Amino acid sequence: MASLTIYDISGRRIAMESLESTPGRHSLVLDVEDYPQGVYIARIAGEGTGTTRRFVITR
């Protein structure tokens, strides 16, 4: 099992979602319609691995 966690720039958890963990390359579309403009951190963590990416929402 893997998880996606979104944090705002202050480190507050905004959202968390469980993801199916299968081998291979994957893509994910994140609906940010209800998120205000700003800088966010996305953390995807699985069994023994993880990655963190920063993204910016502008309108």
N, C-alpha and C positions, 0 to 999 in steps of 0.2 A: 504494500500500500504506500502511496505517496501523498503529499499534501502541498497545497499552494496557500501561502499566507501573504496578504498584502498589508503593508505598514505605511502610515503617513511619515513624513520627514521627521516628525517628533518621536517616532518609534512606537506610536499607538497602533495596535492591531485593528485594521479596518475590516478585513474579511478573511475567512479561512474556508477552504474547500478540500475535500478528499478527492484524490484522483486514482484512477486505475493504474497500477504499476505493471507494465509489460515491457519486455525488452524491445529496443529499437528507438527510432527517432519519432518524436511526436510534436504536434503543434497545438496551441490552445488560443482561443479567442476570448478575451476578457471584456465583458460589457462594463464600460466605465461611464455610462450615461449619467448615473446618479452621483458620481464622484465630483467634488469641486476641483477647479484648476489647482495644480500644485505638483510637487515632486513626491513620488511614491517609491517604495521598495517592494519587489516581488521576490519571495523566497520559495523555491520548490525543493522539497526534501523527500528523499526516498530511503530505502534500506541501505545505509552506509554511504550515501552520497547526497549532494545537494548543490544548488547554485543560487546566487543572488543577483538580481538585476535592478537597476534604477530606471524609472521611466517618468516622463513628464506629461501631464495633461494640460493642453491649452485649447482654448476655444476662440 
